Amino acid sequence: MAASSTDPTQQLNDYIRTMHDQGILDDNFDQLLALRREQNPRFINELISMFTNDAEAYIAEITNALSLTEVDFSTIISKLHQLKGSTSGIGGHRMYQACCELRVAADDGDKGRCDELFLRVKEEFNTLKQCLDSISQMRSNIISNGTRSRRRRPL
């Protein structure tokens, strides 16, 4: 039986496919989806939450390092390395690419280019965060509806 256009699972799959098509997500996100466990249906939502919290902290630290009179490029590079790893792990393709470009500018010690590219990293983070928040909300609704459906079934 084919899923209808109002089937929440199909809507989620369509949304994820669109995010792939736009280059926001890559195959690493699909690998995370494959890891989800029946024992913990909220696994993906927990990963999304951890990524968002970590990324916001790294972005704040990079912001501080860039705002110093003497720019702290070693901190930028270190926090950017962590941000790239988290972004790659969650499957954030465009944000990862922006982080790579910022890394080159930081390695070169180019403050102006770092400022410009860091704006792009933050824009890509906001886009990725909106995407992941939508996925998390859709998944929560599917989990919640599934739980209610199981409760209504006769024994």
Salt bridges, closest charged atoms under 4 A:
ASP14 OD1 - ARG17 NH2 2.42
ASP30 OD1 - HIS20 NE2 2.97
GLU61 OE1 - LYS79 NZ 3.25
GLU101 OE1 - ARG120 NH1 2.80
ASP107 OD1 - ARG103 NE 2.91
ASP115 OD2 - LYS111 NZ 2.75
GLU116 OE2 - ARG113 NH1 2.68
GLU124 OE1 - ARG94 NE 2.95
ASP133 OD2 - LYS129 NZ 2.98
